[in-house]
Amino acid sequence: MQKKIIALAIAGLASTAAFAQTNVTVYGIVDMGYINAKANNAGTSKQSFSGIQSGNQMGSRVGFRGTEDLGNGLKALFTLEYGLNADVGAGSWTGTARQSFLGLTGNFGTAVAGRLQNPGYNFASKYDVLGAAVWSPVGQLSDNAGLSISARDGLGRLDNAVAYISPSFSGLTIIAAHAFGEQVKNNPIRGADTDPQAVWALAAEYTLGDLNVGAVYHKLNDIGGTDSAQAEHDRAEYALGASYDFKVVKLSALYQRASDDNVGNVRSDDDSTKLWQVGVGVPVGAKGMVEVAYGRYKNDRDNGRADLDAKAWGVNYEHSLSPRTVAYVGYGRLNNGSNTAFTNLNTGALTSNGKNAAQFGLGMRHSF
């Protein structure tokens, strides 16, 4: 009996030692504030929204991440991150994890599989001075246009995906990702069909001191999700971005293109989209930062369909109350072209063609 007890004790110690080798971190963001949005609608009518909103500047979230040393320079890593609508105590509108992946990292780089932020999400977050704020010009324009190179949710994340991130080669990092569409293929009709709703992505980032330059390419197959014998709606997107921090001012710019084939699964209905933004960030004292950005969107459509265009600008001020807590205030305005009805993000206040929308917000963000 005593030998059994000793054996169990040794097994327990071994289990404890193994567990101790896994480092798990709990982290998150709580972003809460007030927002007031107005949208001009048909004629003289308007829609408005005001209230307490979660995620005005950054999405509220809670996550768990960890690593385990496997020896010989190899580590296992995981992340489970969930979005929160903290103002109502519910899960985010995505209904699932923001990120949930498992992988390996070592001298070769990092390889992961699961639900991932696509390379375009990380690109847009880096080269947009307003980041994921709902008053970000490129955030509003890309989200309304349904582009995947965006710091917003939706197409900014990939399900059923794998990705590889290279080590840094003198400041150059390469990222490659693929999301399996995992849709049934209608091969008897379509023949050797590509994977419906699959995504291919490739990105490169270069850093030299205070200079950052990036490029990203996405190829989306059959984004409508219809296994049609007529025509797939495919899209190719690419973007270039750069930023330089002069310390007294930080400049950033990004340029995006997208080409759509067979829009709405209608053969020969093709679109060409252009989107750009310039931004500047200026420190105010030791704890403040003013950020301003302006962006334009243009969608050229063929076969007699009306072109779309819109422009937007946004301004944000944030003040650090501590290393982990920030107070902010922001304003954004969206001006639609005569055939475009883009609207505010996260409020539900709708516009109609040629009408404008604006929103004002203030709040606080805490990271842990």
C-alpha positions in Angstrom: 0.0 0.0 0.0 2.8 2.4 1.0 4.5 1.6 -2.3 1.3 2.5 -4.2 1.1 5.8 -2.4 4.7 6.6 -3.2 4.1 5.7 -6.8 1.1 8.0 -7.0 3.0 10.8 -5.4 5.8 10.5 -7.9 3.3 10.4 -10.8 1.7 13.6 -9.3 5.0 15.3 -9.1 5.8 14.4 -12.7 2.4 15.7 -13.8 3.0 19.0 -12.0 6.4 19.4 -13.5 5.1 18.8 -17.0 2.3 21.3 -16.4 4.8 23.9 -15.1 6.6 23.7 -18.5 3.5 25.2 -20.2 3.2 28.9 -19.8 -0.4 30.2 -20.1 -1.3 33.9 -20.2 -4.8 35.4 -19.7 -5.1 38.7 -21.6 -7.8 41.0 -23.0 -9.2 44.4 -23.8 -12.3 46.1 -22.4 -13.2 49.1 -24.6 -16.4 50.9 -23.5 -17.8 54.3 -24.4 -20.5 56.5 -25.7 -21.3 56.9 -29.3 -23.7 59.2 -31.3 -24.2 58.5 -35.0 -26.3 60.2 -37.6 -27.1 59.2 -41.1 -29.0 61.1 -43.8 -31.5 59.0 -45.6 -33.8 59.5 -48.6 -35.3 63.0 -48.9 -35.0 64.9 -45.6 -35.3 61.9 -43.4 -32.5 60.8 -41.0 -31.6 57.9 -38.8 -29.6 58.3 -35.6 -28.2 56.1 -32.8 -26.8 57.0 -29.4 -25.8 55.0 -26.4 -23.1 53.0 -24.7 -21.2 50.8 -27.0 -18.4 48.3 -26.6 -15.5 48.3 -29.0 -15.6 51.8 -30.4 -11.8 52.0 -30.8 -10.7 48.4 -30.3 -12.8 45.2 -30.0 -13.4 44.0 -26.5 -12.0 40.6 -26.0 -10.6 38.0 -23.6 -8.0 35.4 -24.5 -5.7 32.6 -23.4 -2.3 32.0 -25.0 0.5 29.8 -24.1 3.6 27.9 -25.1 5.3 24.7 -24.2 9.0 24.1 -24.7 9.4 20.8 -26.7 13.2 20.9 -26.7 15.8 21.5 -29.4 14.5 25.0 -30.0 11.0 23.9 -30.8 7.9 25.2 -29.0 4.2 24.4 -29.2 1.9 27.5 -29.0 -1.8 28.1 -28.9 -4.2 31.1 -28.7 -8.0 31.1 -27.8 -9.4 34.6 -28.1 -13.1 35.5 -27.9 -14.8 38.8 -28.7 -17.2 40.4 -26.2 -20.0 42.9 -26.5 -19.1 44.1 -23.0 -22.0 46.7 -22.9 -24.6 43.9 -22.9 -22.5 41.0 -21.5 -22.8 38.9 -24.7 -20.5 37.3 -27.1 -19.4 39.3 -30.1 -21.5 39.5 -33.3 -19.2 37.0 -34.9 -20.6 34.4 -32.6 -17.3 32.5 -32.4 -13.6 33.1 -31.5 -11.7 36.0 -32.9 -8.7 33.7 -33.1 -8.3 30.0 -32.1 -5.2 28.2 -33.3 -2.5 25.7 -32.5 1.0 25.5 -33.9 4.7 25.1 -33.7 7.4 27.8 -33.6 11.2 27.5 -33.8 14.2 28.5 -35.9 12.3 27.7 -39.0 9.6 30.3 -38.2 6.0 29.7 -37.0 3.3 27.4 -38.4 -0.3 27.5 -37.1 -3.7 26.1 -38.0 -7.3 27.1 -37.0 -9.2 30.4 -37.1 -6.7 33.1 -37.9 -6.5 36.8 -38.6 -5.6 37.0 -42.3 -2.5 38.8 -43.4 -4.6 41.7 -44.7 -6.1 42.3 -41.2 -2.7 42.7 -39.7 -1.6 44.9 -42.6 -4.5 47.3 -42.2 -4.0 47.5 -38.4 -0.4 48.4 -38.9 -0.8 51.1 -41.6 -4.0 52.8 -40.5 -3.2 55.4 -37.8 -6.8 55.0 -36.5 -6.5 51.2 -36.3 -9.8 49.4 -35.8 -11.7 52.5 -34.6 -15.2 52.8 -36.0 -14.4 56.3 -37.3 -11.4 55.1 -39.3 -11.9 56.1 -43.0 -10.3 53.0 -44.5 -12.1 50.9 -41.9 -15.5 52.2 -42.9 -14.8 52.2 -46.6 -13.3 48.6 -46.8 -15.9 47.2 -44.5 -18.8 48.6 -46.5 -17.1 47.4 -49.7 -16.7 43.9 -48.2 -12.9 43.8 -48.7 -10.8 41.2 -46.9 -7.8 43.5 -46.5 -9.4 45.3 -43.5 -8.9 45.7 -39.7 -12.6 44.9 -39.3 -14.2 41.5 -38.6 -15.9 39.4 -41.2 -13.6 38.7 -44.1 -10.7 39.9 -42.0 -10.5 36.4 -40.4 -10.1 33.0 -41.9 -11.7 29.8 -40.8 -10.2 26.3 -41.5 -6.9 28.0 -42.2 -3.2 27.3 -42.0 -0.4 30.0 -42.0 3.3 30.2 -42.0 5.3 33.2 -40.7 9.0 33.3 -41.5 11.8 34.4 -39.2 13.1 37.9 -39.8 15.7 38.1 -42.6 17.5 41.4 -41.9 14.1 43.0 -41.2 12.1 41.2 -43.9 9.3 38.8 -42.8 7.1 36.7 -45.1 3.6 35.5 -44.2 1.6 32.9 -46.2 -1.9 31.6 -45.4 -4.5 29.4 -46.9 -8.1 28.9 -45.8 -9.8 25.7 -47.1 -13.3 26.5 -48.3 -14.6 23.1 -47.1 -17.6 23.4 -49.4 -19.0 20.5 -51.4 -17.8 20.7 -55.0 -20.2 20.3 -57.8 -17.7 18.5 -60.0 -20.2 16.8 -62.4 -21.2 20.3 -63.5 -18.1 22.3 -63.0 -15.4 19.8 -63.8 -12.1 20.4 -62.1 -13.4 23.2 -59.9 -11.2 25.2 -57.5 -12.1 25.0 -53.8 -15.3 27.1 -53.3 -14.8 29.9 -50.8 -11.1 29.2 -50.4 -8.7 32.0 -49.7 -5.0 32.3 -50.6 -2.9 35.0 -49.0 0.7 36.2 -49.2 2.3 39.2 -47.4 5.7 40.7 -46.8 6.8 43.2 -44.1 10.1 45.1 -44.0 11.3 47.1 -41.0 14.4 49.3 -40.9 14.5 51.5 -37.8 11.5 53.8 -37.9 10.5 52.8 -41.4 7.9 50.1 -42.1 6.9 48.9 -45.6 4.4 46.2 -46.4 2.6 44.4 -49.2 -0.2 41.9 -49.2 -2.1 39.8 -51.7 -5.4 37.9 -51.3 -7.1 35.6 -53.7 -10.7 34.7 -52.8 -12.5 31.9 -54.7 -16.3 31.9 -55.2 -16.9 34.4 -52.4 -20.6 34.2 -53.0 -20.5 30.6 -51.9 -22.8 29.4 -54.7 -21.6 26.3 -56.6 -23.1 27.7 -59.8 -22.6 26.2 -63.3 -22.9 29.7 -64.7 -20.1 31.8 -63.1 -18.0 32.0 -59.9 -17.6 35.4 -58.2 -13.9 35.5 -57.6 -11.8 38.3 -56.2 -8.1 39.3 -56.2 -7.0 42.0 -53.7 -3.6 43.5 -53.1 -2.3 46.4 -51.0 0.8 48.4 -50.3 1.5 50.3 -47.1 4.3 52.4 -45.5 4.9 54.4 -42.3 7.7 56.4 -40.9 8.0 57.7 -37.3 9.8 61.0 -37.1 9.1 61.0 -33.4 7.5 64.5 -33.6 5.1 63.1 -36.2 4.3 59.7 -37.7 3.2 59.5 -41.3 1.4 56.5 -42.8 -0.3 55.6 -46.1 -1.9 52.6 -47.8 -3.2 51.8 -51.2 -5.5 48.9 -52.1 -6.8 47.4 -55.3 -9.4 44.7 -55.9 -10.7 43.1 -59.0 -14.0 41.1 -59.0 -14.9 38.6 -61.8 -18.5 37.7 -62.4 -20.1 39.8 -59.7 -23.3 38.3 -58.3 -22.3 35.1 -60.2 -23.3 37.0 -63.5 -20.8 36.2 -66.2 -18.8 39.2 -67.5 -20.0 41.6 -64.7 -16.6 42.7 -63.5 -15.6 45.3 -60.9 -12.4 47.2 -60.3 -11.9 48.8 -56.9 -9.4 51.4 -55.7 -9.0 52.5 -52.1 -6.4 54.7 -50.4 -5.8 56.5 -47.2 -3.2 58.9 -45.8 -2.8 59.5 -42.0 -0.7 61.4 -39.5 -0.1 60.9 -35.8 1.2 63.7 -33.6 2.3 63.2 -30.0 0.8 65.7 -27.5 2.9 65.9 -24.4 4.2 62.7 -22.9 0.8 61.0 -22.7 -1.4 62.2 -25.6 -1.7 61.5 -29.3 -3.7 63.1 -32.1 -4.4 61.0 -35.2 -6.0 62.2 -38.4 -6.8 60.2 -41.6 -8.5 60.8 -44.9 -9.5 58.1 -47.4 -11.1 57.6 -50.8 -13.0 54.7 -52.5 -13.8 54.1 -56.1 -15.5 51.1 -57.7 -15.5 51.0 -61.6 -18.2 48.7 -62.9 -18.8 47.6 -66.4 -21.9 46.6 -68.5 -23.7 49.9 -67.9 -23.8 49.5 -64.1 -23.3 52.7 -62.2 -19.8 53.3 -60.6 -19.6 53.7 -56.8 -17.5 56.2 -54.9 -17.1 57.6 -51.4 -14.7 59.5 -49.2 -14.2 59.6 -45.5 -12.1 61.3 -42.8 -11.6 60.7 -39.1 -9.8 62.2 -36.2 -8.9 60.7 -32.8 -7.3 61.8 -29.6 -6.2 59.4 -26.9 -4.6 60.1 -23.6 -2.8 57.5 -21.5 -4.0 57.4 -17.9 -1.6 54.5 -17.2 0.5 52.0 -19.2 -2.7 49.9 -19.6 -5.6 52.4 -19.6 -6.4 55.0 -22.3 -9.1 57.6 -22.6 -10.2 58.6 -26.1 -12.5 60.8 -28.2 -13.1 60.5 -31.9 -15.1 61.7 -34.8 -15.6 60.4 -38.3 -17.5 61.6 -41.4 -18.5 59.6 -44.5 -19.5 61.3 -47.8 -21.2 59.1 -50.4 -21.2 59.5 -54.1 -24.6 59.7 -56.0 -24.8 55.9 -56.4 -23.3 54.8 -53.1 -25.0 54.2 -49.7 -22.1 53.4 -47.3 -23.0 53.8 -43.7 -21.6 54.1 -40.1 -20.0 51.0 -38.5 -21.6 49.3 -35.5 -24.6 51.5 -35.2 -27.3 50.4 -37.6 -28.0 53.9 -38.8 -28.5 53.6 -42.5 -27.9 56.1 -45.4 -29.2 56.1 -48.9 -27.4 56.9 -52.2 -25.5 60.2 -52.2 -26.2 60.9 -48.5 -23.7 61.4 -45.7 -23.1 59.8 -42.3 -21.2 60.9 -39.2 -20.4 59.6 -35.7 -18.8 60.9 -32.5 -17.6 58.8 -29.7 -15.7 59.0 -26.4 -14.7 56.3 -24.0 -12.0 54.4 -22.2 -9.9 51.3 -23.0 -8.2 49.0 -20.6 -5.7 46.2 -21.5 -4.8 43.3 -19.3 
